[in-house]
Amino acid sequence: MPQVAVNGVELFYEVAGDGDPLVLVHGSWGDHHNWVPALAALTRDHRVLVYDRRGHSRSERPPGQGTRREDEDDLAALMETLGFAPAFVAGNSFGASTALGLATRRPELFRGIVAHEPPLMGIVADDPEARPLMAATGRLMASVVDRLRAGETVAGARQFVDEVAFGPGEWERMPERVRETFRANAPTFADEQDDPEWAELDLGRLSGFPGPALLTQGSESPPWFARIVGRLGGALPRAATYTFEGAGHVPHVTHPAEYARQVAALVAEGRRAPSESGRGSRGERAARAVHAFRGGL
């Protein structure tokens, strides 16, 4: 089980594929397995790094973990330690917030960013149309954390899935393995919410990011995500936006081929050197990747 020590914690990671370096950062509650549906496509032309963020699944769970700044520093150290700097970075949800936050401080680590629905509610606090949506979502998030703190792990996870991020009935439709991952990683979600800056981002510093960025959303996601994506698009000088029709908060799971195409388009825009070649056919690389990331959702 490959692990690396960064910033005082042991992080689980896996690497597969050949080509442009691509780092995938999962969201809250989940782990590296969330990326499995899209990996066969992504590893055809990219050297892909996935990992479990601190406090999640196979990575170390330090007491009191919970600031996004720690996750940002972990991402930077992981990229530098494993030879993935600079790289293209794709993040989902809190993982997207982590990537964007790091980009405001260490832009030299990035060749481009793909960010799907980062829950950066603080950046739209001054938006009168978004304010009631943010207030309602904030109350739900607080209720979820209260349940987790009270030991009602399943009830809290179900409420987050059905009422905050995915939609009614989605908890019951999840595979049992995914529900178990939610239950196991619930304490880290509660810790994350104790960070007073978890939903904030310095848009002024983000506006200085020089690389290409793709900001994505799902047509079936809660509407407050669209307000955040719009504000980010106005800050990033080289940003494009894309909507996954019929998708929600995890298009890499529900629409993996389309997701991989969008990532590839961003990489093509930001590519600065020819792709590696002579290291096996696309089919051979994909087969190695599927074997390396076996397990799935």
C-alpha positions in Angstrom: 0.0 0.0 0.0 1.9 3.1 -1.2 2.1 5.9 1.4 4.2 9.0 1.7 4.9 11.2 4.7 4.1 14.9 4.1 3.4 17.6 6.7 3.5 15.1 9.6 0.9 12.7 8.2 1.0 9.5 6.1 -1.0 9.9 2.9 -2.2 6.9 0.8 -1.7 7.4 -3.0 -1.6 5.6 -6.3 -0.1 6.5 -9.7 -0.9 5.1 -13.1 -0.8 6.0 -16.8 1.6 8.0 -19.0 1.7 11.5 -20.3 0.9 14.9 -18.9 0.9 14.9 -15.1 -2.7 15.1 -13.7 -3.6 15.1 -10.0 -7.1 14.3 -8.8 -8.4 15.7 -5.5 -11.5 14.1 -4.0 -14.2 15.9 -2.0 -15.5 15.5 1.5 -16.7 12.2 2.8 -15.1 10.2 -0.1 -11.6 8.9 -1.1 -9.5 8.0 -4.2 -12.0 5.3 -5.2 -14.4 8.1 -6.3 -12.3 8.6 -9.4 -12.3 5.0 -10.6 -15.1 5.3 -13.3 -13.1 8.0 -15.2 -9.6 6.6 -14.7 -9.4 4.2 -17.7 -10.0 7.2 -20.0 -7.9 9.7 -18.0 -4.8 7.4 -17.9 -4.6 6.9 -21.6 -2.9 10.3 -22.0 -2.0 11.4 -18.5 0.2 10.2 -15.7 -2.5 10.3 -12.9 -2.0 10.7 -9.2 -4.9 10.0 -6.8 -4.7 10.0 -3.1 -6.8 10.0 0.1 -6.8 13.4 1.8 -5.7 13.4 5.4 -8.5 12.0 7.6 -10.0 10.0 4.8 -10.0 6.2 4.4 -6.4 4.8 4.1 -4.6 8.1 5.0 -3.7 9.0 8.5 -6.4 10.7 10.6 -4.6 13.1 13.0 -6.5 14.4 16.0 -8.2 17.7 15.4 -7.5 17.7 11.7 -9.8 20.0 9.8 -8.4 23.1 8.1 -8.4 23.5 4.4 -5.0 25.1 4.6 -3.6 21.8 5.8 -5.1 20.0 2.8 -3.6 22.7 0.5 -0.2 22.2 2.0 -0.6 18.4 1.8 -1.4 18.7 -1.9 1.6 20.9 -2.5 4.0 18.6 -0.6 2.6 15.5 -2.3 3.0 17.0 -5.8 6.6 18.0 -5.1 7.6 14.8 -3.3 6.2 12.5 -6.0 7.5 14.6 -9.0 4.1 16.0 -10.1 5.0 19.7 -10.0 3.9 21.4 -12.1 0.7 19.5 -13.0 -2.8 19.8 -14.1 -5.1 19.4 -11.1 -8.7 18.4 -11.1 -10.7 18.7 -7.9 -14.3 17.9 -7.0 -16.3 19.8 -4.3 -14.0 20.4 -1.3 -11.2 19.0 -3.4 -11.9 21.8 -5.9 -11.8 24.3 -3.0 -8.4 22.9 -2.0 -7.0 23.1 -5.5 -8.2 26.7 -6.0 -7.0 27.7 -2.5 -3.5 26.4 -3.2 -3.5 28.1 -6.6 -3.8 31.5 -4.9 -0.6 30.8 -3.0 1.5 28.5 -5.2 0.4 29.1 -8.8 3.8 27.7 -10.0 2.6 24.2 -9.1 -0.2 24.3 -11.6 -0.4 23.9 -15.4 -4.1 24.2 -15.3 -7.1 23.6 -13.0 -10.5 21.8 -13.4 -12.8 22.6 -10.5 -16.3 21.1 -10.2 -18.7 22.8 -7.8 -16.4 24.0 -5.0 -18.6 24.8 -2.0 -17.1 28.3 -1.5 -20.2 29.9 -0.1 -18.2 32.8 1.4 -17.4 34.3 -2.0 -21.1 34.9 -2.8 -22.1 36.3 0.6 -22.6 39.7 -0.9 -24.8 38.4 -3.7 -28.4 39.4 -2.9 -29.8 36.6 -5.1 -27.5 34.0 -3.6 -27.9 35.1 0.1 -31.2 33.2 0.8 -29.8 30.1 -0.9 -26.6 30.3 1.2 -28.5 30.9 4.4 -30.7 27.8 3.8 -27.7 25.7 2.9 -25.8 26.9 6.0 -28.6 25.8 8.3 -28.6 22.4 6.7 -24.9 22.1 7.0 -25.1 23.0 10.7 -27.8 20.4 11.2 -25.6 17.8 9.6 -22.7 18.7 11.9 -24.9 18.6 15.0 -26.0 15.1 14.1 -22.4 14.0 13.6 -21.3 15.5 16.9 -24.2 13.7 18.6 -23.0 10.4 17.2 -25.8 10.1 14.6 -23.4 9.3 11.8 -25.8 7.6 9.4 -28.5 10.3 9.9 -26.0 13.1 9.3 -24.5 11.5 6.2 -28.0 10.8 4.8 -29.0 14.4 5.4 -25.9 15.7 3.7 -26.5 13.5 0.6 -30.2 14.0 0.3 -30.6 17.6 1.4 -27.3 19.4 0.7 -25.3 18.0 -2.2 -27.0 15.3 -4.2 -30.8 15.3 -3.9 -33.7 13.4 -2.3 -33.3 9.6 -2.3 -29.7 9.6 -3.4 -28.5 8.0 -0.1 -30.5 4.9 -0.7 -29.4 4.7 -4.3 -25.7 4.7 -3.3 -23.8 1.3 -3.2 -23.3 0.1 0.3 -19.5 0.4 -0.2 -19.9 4.2 -0.8 -22.3 4.6 2.1 -19.7 2.9 4.3 -17.0 5.3 3.1 -19.3 8.2 4.0 -19.8 6.8 7.5 -16.1 6.2 8.1 -15.0 9.7 6.9 -17.9 11.6 8.7 -15.7 12.8 11.6 -13.3 14.5 9.2 -16.2 16.3 7.5 -17.3 17.6 10.9 -13.7 18.8 11.6 -13.6 20.6 8.3 -16.7 22.6 9.2 -14.9 23.9 12.3 -12.4 25.7 10.1 -13.7 29.3 10.0 -12.2 29.8 6.5 -13.3 26.5 4.9 -15.8 28.4 2.5 -13.6 31.4 1.8 -11.2 32.2 -1.1 -9.1 35.3 -1.9 -10.6 36.2 -5.3 -8.1 39.0 -5.7 -5.2 36.6 -5.5 -7.0 34.1 -7.6 -7.3 36.7 -10.4 -3.5 36.5 -10.7 -3.5 32.8 -11.6 -2.0 32.7 -15.1 -3.0 29.2 -16.3 -6.2 27.9 -17.9 -9.1 26.9 -15.7 -12.2 25.0 -16.4 -15.1 25.5 -14.0 -17.9 22.9 -14.2 -21.3 22.3 -12.7 -24.1 19.8 -13.1 -27.5 20.7 -14.4 -29.1 18.7 -11.6 -27.1 20.1 -8.7 -28.5 22.5 -6.1 -28.7 26.0 -7.7 -26.3 27.6 -5.2 -23.3 25.9 -6.9 -24.0 27.9 -10.1 -23.7 31.2 -8.2 -20.3 30.2 -6.9 -19.1 28.9 -10.3 -20.2 32.2 -11.9 -18.3 34.3 -9.3 -15.1 32.2 -9.8 -15.5 32.6 -13.6 -15.4 36.3 -13.2 -12.2 36.2 -11.2 -10.1 33.8 -13.2 -8.7 35.5 -16.3 -8.5 32.3 -18.4 -11.5 30.5 -17.2 -14.1 28.6 -19.2 -17.3 27.1 -17.8 -19.1 23.9 -18.7 -22.3 22.3 -17.6 -22.7 18.5 -17.4 -26.3 18.0 -18.6 -28.2 15.4 -16.5 -25.4 15.3 -14.0 -25.1 16.4 -10.4 -22.2 16.8 -7.9 -20.0 13.9 -9.1 -19.9 13.9 -12.9 -16.7 11.8 -12.9 -18.8 9.0 -11.4 -22.1 9.5 -13.4 -20.7 10.8 -16.7 -17.1 9.6 -16.7 -16.4 9.6 -20.4 -17.7 13.2 -20.8 -15.8 14.2 -17.7 -12.5 12.8 -19.1 -13.1 14.6 -22.4 -13.4 17.9 -20.6 -10.3 17.3 -18.6 -8.4 16.4 -21.8 -9.6 19.6 -23.4 -8.2 21.7 -20.5 -4.9 19.8 -20.7 -4.7 20.4 -24.5 -5.1 24.1 -23.9 -2.5 24.2 -21.2 0.0 21.8 -22.6 3.6 23.2 -22.8 5.5 20.1 -23.9 4.7 17.1 -26.2 3.0 14.1 -24.5 5.3 11.3 -23.6 5.4 8.6 -26.3 6.9 5.2 -26.9 5.7 3.7 -23.6 2.9 1.4 -24.8 -0.3 1.9 -26.8 -3.3 3.7 -25.4 -5.0 0.3 -24.8 -2.1 -1.1 -22.9 -1.8 2.0 -20.7 -5.6 1.9 -20.0 -5.3 -1.8 -19.0 -2.5 -1.0 -16.6 -4.5 1.8 -15.1 -7.6 -0.3 -14.5 -5.4 -2.9 -12.9 -3.6 -0.4 -10.7 -6.9 1.2 -9.6 -8.8 -2.0 -9.2 -11.6 -1.9 -6.6 -13.8 0.8 -7.9 -17.0 2.2 -6.4 
